[in-house]
């Protein structure tokens, strides 16, 4: 399940991921992200992972397709979680893209939002 975080505004967007993500949910989030990219040119994204249990195969394909089309439009990515593999996932992805990214522990949620707003993007 995806839910938009209340701190989201303008080009600074945040979503909480929990349980298993459906194709309908990922398509709704992608629509929201593409709207923000059209409005602002690029976005800063925070993903908060809580009890995430994966996603439907079509949802994963749609997510990957979005990233291929828009990875350069995501200036900064913050991931908040409490599992070691979530940090590994972010570190591995950072090898392939120019997006500035950082992992935060769950108790650093507020710090993550501050970092997202203040850190310079990679140019």
N, C-alpha and C positions, 0 to 999 in steps of 0.2 A: 504494500500500500504506500502511496505517495501522499504527502500533505504539505502544502506550501506553508513555510514558516512566517509567523507574524512580523518578523523583522524585515522581511523582503520589501524593497521599495526601489523603483527605478531600475537601474542596471545591476543592482545588488539583489540577487535572488537566492533563496534558501529553501530546501525541501528536506523533509524527514522521510526516510525510507524505512519501512517495517514490513514484516511478514513477506509474502510472495507478491511480486509486482505483476500485474496483468498487462496485456497488450493495450487495453483501453486506457489504463492509467498512464502508461509510458507515452502513449500518443497524445493524451491531454497535456502532460508536462512538456513534451516536445513542442506542441502548439504554443504553449505559454512562453517557452524559451525563444522560439523563433520570432514571436511577436516582440519580445524585449530586444532581440538582436536587430530587428528591423527598426525599432524605435531609437535605439541607443548606439548602434554600430557594433558594440561588443558588450559582454556581460561579465560579472564577477559572481561566482557560484559557490554556495556552501551546501554540502550534502551531509546530513546527520543520519547516521546508520544506527538503528535500534532494532535488534531482533530480526534483521533482514534474513530472509530464507530463499533468496534467489528470485528468478523471474521466469515467466513463460518463454519458450523458445522464440516465438514471434516478437515478443517484447524485447528480448536481447538483440535480435536482428534489427529492429527499429532503432534501438538505442545506439548500436554500432553505426548504423547508417547516418544517424544524426551527427555523431561524433566525426565521422569522415567528412561530412559537409561543413561542419561548423567549428572544428577544433580551434581554428585561428581566431574565432570570435569569442572564445572564452579566455579572458585575460588572466584571471586568477581563479584557482580552485582550492577551497578548504574542505577537508573531509573530517568530520567529527565521529569518533567511534570508540569502541572499547575492546576490540579484538585485534590481535596481532596480525592476522591475515588481511585485515582491512588496510593497515599501514603498508604491508607488502604489496597489495594490489595497487595502491597509489604510487609507491616508489617504483614499481615495475612500469606503470603507465608513463611516469615522468621521463623514462629513458627515451621515449618515442615522440614526445611533443615539446613545444616551447612554452606551454602554459606554466606559469608559476604556480606551484602547488605545495600544500603542507598538510600534514596530518596532526590532529589535535585529539587528545583524550577527552572523554565525555565531560569531565569536570572543568575543561577549558573552553566550554561552549561560548561564553561571552568573549573570551580572548580571541577565539576564531573569527567572530564577527568583526572585532576591532581590526585584526590583521587583514581580513578581506577588504576592509574599507581603506586601510592606510598603506599597504605594501605597494610599491611601484610594480607595474607590470613589466614583463620581459619584452623588450622591443626588438 
